[in-house]
Amino acid sequence: MAKYLYSGPMSAATLDDGTDVILFPGREVTLPAENAWVKTLVAQKYLTPVAAPKAAPAPSRSSAPAATTKTKTESPASASGEKEGK
């Protein structure tokens, strides 16, 4: 089985093994690569093989310090509701 991107009109078919397939434009579909109908759609460029996604690189563990969050602190006068500078 292989993954393909379908770019033709909406279509449906029953494969030789009895599997029903519905194809929608712009959607990925998994089909048997050895199937004659699939080969025909590939030749007509309605199906384009999709490359397997590459594994994401592992996050690097650098010696950079962890990010810190600064918070604003209020003076005791403003916290109690008094005006400063009376």
C-alpha positions, 0 to 999 in steps of 0.5 A: 500500500502507498499514499497518494495525493489525488488531484482529479474530479471526485470519483469512486471505485471498487478495487479487485479485492472488494475495497470501496474507494472514494477519491476527493480532490486535494485529499490523501488516499492509501491505495495498493501500488500494484493495482492496474487502476491505481497505475492508470491514475498515476500515469494520468497524473491524477495520483501523485505519490506522497513522500513519507514524512521525515522524522522530526529532529530531536530537540537540542539540549543546549546549555542556555539558561531557561527562560524566566518570566518577570512580573511587575510588583506593586509598592505597598502603598499602591497595593493598599490603594493609597496614593504615593507622594502625598 
